[in-house]
Amino acid sequence: MVSKELPFTKEEILKIMEKYPTPFHIYDEKAIRENARRLKKAFEDLPGFKEFFAVKALPNPYILKLLKEEGFGADCSSLPELILAEKAGITGEDIMFSSNDTPAEEFVKAKELGAYINLDDISHIEYLEKHAGLPEIVCFRYNPGPLKEGNAIIGTPEEAKYGFTREQLFEGYRILKEKGVKRFGMHTMVASNELDPKYFVETARLLFELIVEISKEVGIKFDFVNLGGGIGIPYRPEQEAVPYDVIVKGAKAAYDETIGASGLDRVSVFLECGRVITGPYGYLISQVRHLKHTYKDYVGLDSCMANLMRPGLYGAYHHITVLGKEKEALDHTYDVTGSLCENNDKFAINRELPEIEVGDLLAIHDSGAHGHAMGFNYNGKLRSAELLLREDGSVVMIRRAETIEDYFATLDFEGLKEFE
Ligand SMILES: *Cc1c(COP(=O)(O)O)cnc(C)c1O
């Protein structure tokens, strides 16, 4: 069981709403920092440990700056994400660039920033060399294919578009060595939202064993191994948070038995998690606009799946608390919906909640990763503001809400007048 308690009261949210109307995402700085410190402390038993926050989970430079202060780097996969990291003061080997189907200009920017470049395919060696030149250190993404089972969100590795096969890894590192590259990294990412710590231990062992094998056979030295992201979070109250110490203990033992025992030089161990870093510490706050009673009872909010699309997209569970009614019995059953003209625009289906009235405020939990970030404008819907609840209780707006002018910014209405 995890506590789904909120870090704010209804009164505090009403006060915030005097300045910032609903809907908005609000992130809890104190909880993000505490979790970052807890993760760092747990993982410091692994050699050279560093976490590169997956920018795509919460691509806001204020959050990146805060995580930089906690000693995290950034994992980027596009040009805008590289620029966001740079704006937040994250550069050089504090950036991991893990992209796929990558355009040349993104390699150029990553190289300019001095980022670690993680190649998704063997053909990208030549492409990178041609467009940006080979950097001093290069990393490959490994897809273990049939050697590893996947999970529901990411699918089985054999069906995944990412990474090198095992044979390609050997060949790729040989090519790099011949081309004079001196430093090497290896990466994999085979799970998403995985709650079983054993999964990460097995992945670590698989990579560590491969590093020993390739180091010997190809005659190269690895600087780092990146175990990817994918640590899950307990979206449901009956689930448990992944115990960091279980991953660390297992990965440390695997490291000692493989890389440690082989007499190789130290290989630093990296993670590039997004979800587990910020996910549980964000809330989408939305007000009840309408109640509707037909074949079912519907709650209509002033937000929609453009603000949080995981329930509509994956049928994902997001816990909901009705502010000020935290202690009331859950004796009503509702579908909690948004205003988009898609029937899957539902934050919850058949959810047991206290009796809801128009004007009630709902906190939709765990919106701190892959929440606002996945927003879109379909059906003329606008993305909301993002607020940061500071450690001293004050609130800063870290992204304003979109306006109709933003939505129309790419249209030329002047041209329309002449168009016939
Ligand atoms: C999405 C992604 C991550 C982060 O995944 P989380 O589930 O948020 O931890 C890390 N690395 C790569 C390459 C990704 O695509």
The ligand as an ORCA input file, in Angstrom:
! r2SCAN-3c Opt
* xyz 0 1
  C      11.300      6.900    -22.122
  C      12.727      6.601    -21.974
  C      13.348      6.696    -20.717
  C      12.591      7.012    -19.469
  O      11.642      6.069    -19.165
  P      10.834      6.107    -17.775
  O       9.857      5.003    -17.919
  O      10.193      7.448    -17.690
  O      11.845      5.882    -16.693
  C      14.696      6.467    -20.649
  N      15.417      6.165    -21.752
  C      14.865      6.064    -22.972
  C      15.738      5.726    -24.133
  C      13.502      6.273    -23.114
  O      12.952      6.160    -24.329
*
